[in-house]
Amino acid sequence: MGHPSVEKSPRGVHRDNSITADPREPTISFLYCLSGSGNFRERRNEFRIGPGRGFLFRWPSDSGYSLEPGGSWERICFSFQGETALVVTKQLLERHGPVFDLPFDSEPIRLLLQVFEETNSEEKPSPFR
């Protein structure tokens, strides 16, 4: 199954990995790999992240992600702030850990990609549909 182009980014998330957020609030990010691969480090654990794999983390923190020298990957990132995001993330991390294997056609990824597409389309969806 193909995936949408990620040349544009939704409001608040930029291709250069900068995120428009309130710096006074903790931020939750979910990064999902569409192609290529990279690494995610969380505490003392390092995970290889390839297509169909994503990771959830809170920042600022000691977590991080990177490419191998000369590597590349195409990924999308969704970031959230607020008390509800913190509570839900804590529950997800306790139950499942930080790394998720989610096929491109899984319901959560289809919904996230739909949000991504809608926030990047020239024609904005109506809030009244």
Salt bridges, closest charged atoms under 4 A:
ASP22 OD1 - ARG24 NE 2.92
GLU42 OE2 - ARG43 NH1 3.46
GLU68 OE2 - ARG48 NH1 3.19
GLU74 OE1 - HIS3 NE2 3.83
GLU94 OE2 - LYS90 NZ 3.02
ASP101 OD1 - ARG53 NE 2.85
GLU107 OE1 - ARG110 NH2 2.09
GLU118 OE2 - ARG129 NH2 2.91
GLU122 OE2 - LYS8 NZ 3.25
